[in-house]
Amino acid sequence: MLSGRELHSFRRGLLEWFRQFQRDLPWRCTNDAYRIWISEIMLQQTRVAAVIPYYARFLERFPDIRALAQAPEEEVLRLWSGLGYYSRARNLQKAARQIVALHGGEFPRDEEAVHALAGIGSYTGAAILSIAFGRKHAVLDGNVARVLARLGAMRGDLRETKRWQALQKSASELLVAKAPGDWNQAMMELGATLCTPRAPQCLLCPVAKFCRARQLGDPEAYPEKRKKRDAVQIVLAAAVLRNAQGQTLLLPPPPRTERKPAADDVATLVSGMWHFPTIAIHKDPLGELLDFLGKLIQKKSGNLTLEPLAKVRHAVTYRDVTVLPFRVTLAKLPRVRGAKTLRLEDLSALPVSNLTRKIARTALAHAAGASGETALPQILAANP
């Protein structure tokens, strides 16, 4: 894309900007591969502000690879609960166990060995190897791809194989071999803070003079917007069972299966974690949930009173989910195989998904309103 003096000027301008204006982030204070790895996995499809508190809590509980490898999976998921995309946490632990078994508990420095770890692809591998070990690997994520597309005024779907390969080649050509970690972080920082998808701050950009999209007068037109998949509308009904002591009942993580799940598969929507009794609705929310509860707790559904709570909205990839939660007050919670009882306020003692958190928040808000209280437990109220 650039060569000679232009390339030298581009590199120098971006690195000087990064060293002066980079955000003060906890994972930038270390070159420890484990900590860098944790941050990179957490940051996938997740905002920096949301990651920071999780990063601190996760490392406090799992300070090194062996601690993560030896922990119960349920504890790993509990510490991840609220971040979403829970396969990331499962793959983290799987990879930690691979590192212990194959590399003596030390994060490998070999590219092939790194890419063989669960959950690590080309981008994550390049980020860890360059930042932790100074290896000459150029990263290419969404932020970097957008910067490169605007520099070269590239049209079309960037994720198309040939275009993505061309972008990777461009990223490698721009890479500063003497400081690959700083360079990769500078490119990502530029895309995350200035060269944003909407309203890019070109006047503050340290390399704006090299940008072809800006020269053409409409940098926001690059890259072209990807056509989104049409959203699938899904309706669920959930039962929040409560006894006089304020306890509720959660069902255990659904068993994993190799089959491809349907769009309204409840096990997928609750991220394979602890959850309220929940079903997908087809016609009659009240009737279908009553039938389900009758079978679950082995009690005639006609004896149950379901009190509707406020609707819950949720989104999972291409699915727009509406949850119809109901409060079911019982003198005694039923015994259900594998289920656990706990106070609704203590929900975060178990690994639960954001969907389950939202249902709990609705139930707590309803209970607080009925009693005149206003404050929700912070552990539930603080998470999106």
C-alpha positions in Angstrom: 0.0 0.0 0.0 2.8 2.4 0.9 6.6 2.3 0.3 9.7 4.3 0.8 9.4 7.6 2.7 5.6 7.4 2.8 5.8 4.1 4.6 8.4 5.4 7.0 6.3 8.5 7.7 3.1 6.4 8.2 4.8 4.1 10.7 6.4 6.8 12.7 3.3 8.9 12.8 1.1 6.0 14.0 3.6 4.8 16.6 4.2 8.2 18.1 0.4 8.8 18.3 -0.1 5.4 20.0 2.7 5.9 22.6 1.2 9.3 23.5 -2.5 8.7 23.4 -3.1 5.0 23.9 -5.7 4.1 26.5 -4.5 3.0 29.9 -5.7 -0.7 29.9 -4.7 -3.3 32.4 -3.4 -5.8 29.9 -1.0 -3.2 28.4 1.0 -3.3 31.6 2.4 -6.7 31.0 4.1 -9.0 28.5 2.9 -12.1 30.2 1.4 -14.4 27.5 -1.3 -15.8 29.9 -2.7 -12.4 30.8 -2.5 -11.2 27.2 -4.3 -14.3 26.1 -7.1 -13.8 28.6 -7.6 -10.2 27.5 -7.7 -11.1 23.8 -10.3 -13.8 24.3 -12.4 -11.6 26.5 -12.3 -8.7 24.0 -13.7 -10.8 21.2 -17.0 -9.1 20.3 -17.1 -7.4 23.7 -16.6 -3.8 24.7 -13.4 -2.8 26.5 -15.4 -1.2 29.4 -17.3 -4.4 30.0 -14.2 -6.5 29.9 -12.1 -4.6 32.5 -13.9 -5.7 35.7 -14.2 -9.3 34.5 -10.5 -9.4 33.6 -9.5 -8.4 37.1 -11.8 -10.9 38.8 -10.9 -13.7 36.5 -7.1 -13.2 37.1 -7.6 -12.9 40.8 -9.3 -16.3 40.9 -7.1 -17.9 38.2 -3.7 -16.2 38.4 -1.9 -18.6 36.1 -2.5 -21.4 33.5 -2.4 -24.2 36.1 -5.0 -22.6 38.3 -7.3 -22.2 35.3 -6.7 -25.8 34.1 -7.4 -27.3 37.5 -10.5 -25.3 38.3 -14.0 -26.8 38.0 -15.7 -25.8 34.7 -18.7 -24.4 36.6 -16.4 -22.0 38.5 -14.8 -20.8 35.3 -18.3 -20.2 33.8 -19.4 -18.5 36.9 -16.6 -16.0 36.7 -17.4 -15.5 33.0 -21.1 -15.2 33.6 -22.4 -12.0 32.0 -19.7 -11.6 29.3 -21.6 -13.8 26.8 -20.3 -16.2 24.2 -19.5 -18.8 26.8 -17.8 -21.2 24.4 -14.8 -18.8 24.8 -14.6 -19.7 28.5 -14.9 -23.4 27.8 -12.2 -23.2 25.1 -10.0 -21.2 27.5 -10.0 -23.9 30.0 -9.6 -26.6 27.4 -6.5 -24.8 26.0 -5.1 -24.3 29.5 -5.3 -28.1 30.0 -3.6 -28.6 26.7 -0.8 -26.3 27.7 -0.3 -28.1 31.0 -0.4 -31.5 29.3 1.8 -30.7 26.3 3.9 -27.7 27.3 4.5 -28.0 31.0 2.2 -25.2 31.9 4.1 -22.6 29.9 2.4 -20.8 27.0 4.0 -22.0 23.8 6.0 -19.6 21.6 5.8 -21.7 18.4 3.1 -20.5 15.9 1.9 -24.0 15.1 1.6 -25.0 18.7 -0.3 -21.8 19.5 -2.8 -22.3 16.7 -3.4 -25.9 17.9 -4.8 -24.6 21.1 -8.6 -24.6 21.5 -10.2 -21.3 20.7 -7.1 -19.6 19.2 -7.3 -18.6 15.5 -5.0 -16.6 13.3 -5.9 -13.2 14.8 -5.6 -14.3 18.4 -2.4 -16.2 17.8 -0.8 -13.3 16.0 -1.8 -10.9 18.8 -0.3 -13.1 21.6 2.9 -14.0 19.7 3.6 -10.3 18.7 2.7 -8.6 22.0 4.1 -11.2 24.5 7.1 -12.5 22.5 7.8 -9.9 19.9 7.2 -12.2 17.0 6.7 -10.7 13.5 3.0 -11.5 13.0 0.5 -8.9 11.8 -2.9 -9.0 13.3 -6.1 -8.6 11.3 -9.4 -8.1 13.1 -12.4 -6.0 12.3 -10.8 -2.7 13.5 -7.6 -3.2 11.5 -9.5 -4.4 8.4 -11.6 -1.2 8.5 -8.4 1.0 8.8 -6.8 -0.8 5.9 -10.0 -0.7 3.8 -10.2 3.1 4.2 -6.5 3.6 3.5 -6.9 1.8 0.2 -10.6 2.7 -0.5 -11.4 -0.9 -0.8 -14.9 -1.8 -1.9 -16.9 -5.0 -1.4 -17.3 -7.5 1.5 -14.1 -7.5 3.5 -14.8 -11.0 4.8 -14.8 -12.4 1.3 -11.8 -14.8 1.2 -9.7 -13.1 -1.4 -10.3 -9.6 0.0 -9.4 -10.8 3.5 -6.2 -12.4 2.2 -5.3 -9.1 0.5 -5.9 -7.2 3.7 -3.7 -9.7 5.6 -1.0 -9.1 3.1 -1.3 -5.4 3.5 -1.2 -5.7 7.3 2.0 -7.7 7.0 3.6 -5.2 4.7 2.9 -2.4 7.1 4.2 -4.3 10.2 7.1 -2.7 12.0 9.4 -5.6 12.5 11.3 -4.1 15.4 8.1 -3.4 17.4 5.4 -5.8 16.2 3.5 -5.8 19.5 3.3 -2.0 19.7 2.5 -1.8 16.0 -0.4 -4.2 16.1 -1.9 -2.5 19.2 -1.5 0.9 17.5 -3.4 -0.3 14.4 -6.2 -1.8 16.6 -6.3 1.3 18.8 -6.7 3.5 15.7 -9.7 1.5 14.5 -11.2 1.3 18.0 -10.9 5.0 18.9 -10.7 7.2 15.8 -11.3 5.2 12.6 -14.6 4.0 13.9 -17.4 2.5 11.8 -19.5 5.7 12.1 -18.3 9.3 12.3 -14.6 8.6 12.0 -12.5 11.4 13.6 -10.3 12.1 10.6 -9.1 15.5 12.0 -7.4 13.7 14.9 -6.1 10.8 12.9 -2.2 10.8 12.8 -2.2 9.1 9.4 -5.1 10.9 7.7 -3.0 12.2 4.9 -2.4 8.7 3.6 -6.1 7.7 3.6 -7.6 7.3 0.1 -11.1 7.1 1.5 -10.7 10.6 3.1 -9.3 12.0 -0.2 -12.4 10.7 -1.9 -14.5 12.7 0.6 -16.5 10.0 2.3 -14.5 7.8 4.6 -17.6 6.5 6.3 -18.6 4.8 3.0 -15.7 2.4 3.4 -15.9 -0.4 3.9 -19.3 -1.3 2.5 -21.9 -2.4 5.1 -22.4 -6.1 5.2 -25.9 -7.3 4.6 -27.3 -8.6 7.8 -29.1 -11.9 8.1 -32.9 -11.4 8.6 -33.7 -11.7 12.3 -35.7 -14.6 13.6 -38.4 -13.7 16.1 -38.5 -16.1 19.0 -40.9 -16.2 22.0 -40.0 -18.0 25.3 -41.9 -18.4 28.5 -40.1 -18.7 31.8 -41.3 -19.6 35.3 -39.7 -18.0 38.4 -40.8 -20.3 41.2 -40.6 -18.7 44.6 -41.4 -19.9 48.1 -42.2 -17.9 51.3 -38.5 -17.8 52.1 -37.7 -16.0 48.8 -36.0 -19.0 47.3 -36.2 -19.9 43.7 -35.4 -23.0 41.6 -32.9 -23.2 38.8 -32.5 -26.1 36.4 -29.1 -27.5 35.7 -27.1 -26.9 32.4 -28.8 -28.8 29.6 -26.8 -31.8 28.3 -24.6 -31.0 25.3 -25.5 -32.6 22.0 -23.7 -32.9 18.7 -26.9 -32.1 16.7 -27.4 -28.7 15.1 -29.8 -26.9 17.4 -33.0 -25.2 16.2 -33.2 -21.4 16.3 -35.4 -21.6 19.4 -33.4 -24.2 21.2 -33.6 -23.3 24.9 -30.3 -24.9 25.7 -28.5 -22.7 23.2 -30.4 -19.5 24.3 -29.4 -20.1 28.0 -25.8 -20.7 26.8 -25.9 -24.2 28.3 -25.9 -22.9 31.9 -28.2 -22.8 34.9 -31.6 -21.4 34.1 -35.2 -20.9 35.1 -37.7 -23.4 33.8 -38.0 -22.1 30.2 -39.7 -23.2 27.0 -40.1 -22.0 23.5 -43.7 -20.9 22.8 -45.6 -21.7 19.6 -49.2 -20.5 20.3 -50.4 -20.3 23.9 -47.8 -19.0 26.4 -49.8 -19.6 29.5 -51.2 -23.0 28.5 -47.9 -24.3 27.2 -45.9 -23.2 30.2 -48.6 -24.7 32.6 -48.3 -28.0 30.8 -44.5 -27.9 31.0 -44.5 -27.0 34.7 -47.1 -29.8 35.5 -44.8 -32.4 34.0 -41.7 -30.8 35.6 -42.9 -30.6 39.2 -45.4 -33.5 38.9 -48.3 -31.4 40.0 -51.6 -30.7 38.4 -51.1 -27.5 36.4 -54.6 -26.3 37.3 -53.4 -25.8 40.9 -50.7 -23.4 39.8 -51.1 -19.6 39.7 -48.9 -17.8 37.2 -48.5 -14.1 37.7 -47.1 -12.3 34.6 -44.0 -10.1 34.9 -42.6 -7.5 32.6 -41.5 -8.8 29.2 -37.8 -9.3 28.7 -36.0 -8.5 25.4 -32.8 -10.3 24.4 -30.7 -10.8 21.3 -28.5 -13.7 20.3 -26.7 -13.4 17.0 -29.6 -13.4 14.4 -32.3 -14.1 16.9 -34.6 -11.5 18.5 -35.9 -13.1 21.7 -39.0 -12.0 23.7 -39.3 -13.7 27.1 -42.6 -13.8 28.9 -41.7 -14.4 32.5 -44.2 -15.6 35.1 -43.9 -15.7 38.9 -45.2 -18.8 40.5 -45.6 -18.7 44.3 -45.5 -22.0 46.0 -45.6 -23.0 49.7 -42.7 -25.4 49.0 -40.4 -25.7 46.1 -40.6 -29.0 44.2 -37.8 -31.5 44.1 -36.5 -31.7 40.6 -33.6 -33.9 39.7 -30.4 -32.0 39.4 -32.0 -28.6 40.2 -30.8 -26.2 42.8 -32.6 -23.8 45.2 -31.2 -20.5 46.2 -32.4 -17.0 46.9 -33.0 -14.9 43.8 -30.6 -12.3 45.1 -27.8 -14.9 45.2 -28.3 -16.0 41.5 -24.7 -15.1 40.7 -23.4 -17.9 42.9 -24.1 -20.1 39.8 -23.0 -19.7 36.2 -26.0 -18.1 34.4 -26.4 -16.4 31.1 -27.4 -12.8 30.5 -30.9 -14.1 29.5 -31.3 -15.6 32.9 -30.0 -12.5 34.6 -32.5 -10.4 32.8 -35.4 -12.6 33.9 -34.1 -12.5 37.5 -33.9 -8.7 37.3 -37.5 -8.5 36.2 -38.6 -10.7 39.1 -36.5 -8.8 41.6 -37.9 -5.4 40.3 -41.4 -6.8 40.7 -40.8 -8.0 44.2 -39.1 -4.7 45.2 -42.1 -2.7 43.8 -44.5 -4.8 45.7 -42.7 -4.3 48.9 -41.8 -0.6 48.3 -38.1 -1.3 48.0 -36.1 0.4 45.3 -32.5 -1.1 45.2 -31.7 -4.2 43.3 -28.7 -6.4 44.2 -25.7 -4.8 42.6 -24.4 -8.1 41.2 -27.5 -8.3 39.0 -28.2 -4.6 38.4 -24.6 -3.8 37.2 -24.5 -6.1 34.2 -26.1 -5.3 30.9 
